[in-house]
Structures are given as C-alpha cells and as structure tokens.
Amino acid sequence: MRPSPRDRLLYLLKTEGPKATSALSEVLGLTGEAARQQLAKLADEGLVESIAEPAIGRGRPRQSWRLTSAGHREFPDGHADVAVSLIEAIGSELGADALETIITARERKTAAMYSAALLGAHTLDERVARLSALRVAEGYMASWWQEEDGHFILVENHCPICAAATACRGFCRSEIDIFRAVLGAPVERTEHLLQGARRCAYRIG
C-alpha cells in the first residue's frame, strides 16, 4: 500500500532534514497548497515545526520545516521503555560492571554477525555497502557514499535504540568499535544524535 502524504512528509523530513514547503511539494508530487495543508495538520499534532533558515544572498530568511521531538518518536524505537527499564534495573541492582559485561557481550555477538555478512567483501567500499544494508535492515535508515578525497561517509537517519543509548552511552561507544572491527578501517563519528544532531554520521578510511 502506498504511504499516505502525511507519512511521506514525515519520512522525508526524517531522512533529509529541514526543507521548505516548495521543496517538499516538488519531491512528493503535491501541489503547494496540498503540502501546506499537510504541514499545518502535522504542526497541529506537534510533529513538525517551522524554522527560519538563513537567506541566500540578500533575500529574506527562508521558512523551512523540521521534525519536533514528538515527530522523531513517530519512528520505531526498539521497545524503548522496556530497554531503558532493563538498563536502569541492571545498573541499580547489579552495578556498572554488570552493565558493561552485557554491552561487551552484545558487541561480540553483533560483530560476529556483521563479520559473517561481510565475508567475501574484499574492498572497503564493498564492506561499507554491506554494513549499510545491514543497518537499513535493523531500522537505522542508513546510506553511504564516497567523498572526493576517498573517504567514505555512512549516515544513519534514525536510531532504533536511541532511548537505550541515552540511558547508557556505552552502546554508542560499542557500536563505533564494532564498525572499526568489521570494516578494518579507521572510523570517526562526525555527527551524533545524542549531541543534538539530527542523525549519526561516520567518516571511514
């Protein structure tokens, strides 16, 4: 079934960040009026908000739209409440060492699964492509490309474990260690959801 204009708008703002009404209407094949009506409804629901972006040249600031915190929560969150409750219980009842043991065990299991999926990928671009596909399947809305300087960029527009990672930053540290291990290359996180960015991004190579 084709997604509704509402869902398509939310997805576009999630994956591409703030956009003007005209850009949204063009990409989605809507009239300007139809796009404005959909955005007004989403704003009434508290899912999007308008912002003023710097003008190009001497023009007036442009009005664009972006997701609110509530808008981001419209996307799957990996059973956030349960995950946070478990993390808090483990930390309070068993201590930080027990929580670190669990993170390490998850890291080993995930790294083994990713490594198996990357078997036969002999070049870095092949490995990055396969890793991106794995992350898409897990709900991270991932994509990748190669920069002119030869480095690769992996971006994740959604984090299905964001609530768990907020409760325990060890998950974020663990994931970048997994990327380094399975890709066999330097990996630097250049954008981070938990530091206020709209996505996580990684520079590879």
Buried (B, 14 or more C-beta within 10 A) or exposed (E): EEEEBBEBBBBBBBBBBBBBBBBBBEBBEBEEEEBBEBBEBBBEEEBBBEEEEEEEEEEEEBEBBBBBEEBBBBBEBBBBEEBBEBBEEBBEEEEEEEBBEBBEEBBEEBBEEBBEBBEEBEEBBEBBBBBBEBBEEBBBBBBBEBEEEEBBBBBBBBBBBBBBBBBBEBBBBBBBBBBBBBBEBEBEBEBBBEEEEBBBBBBBB
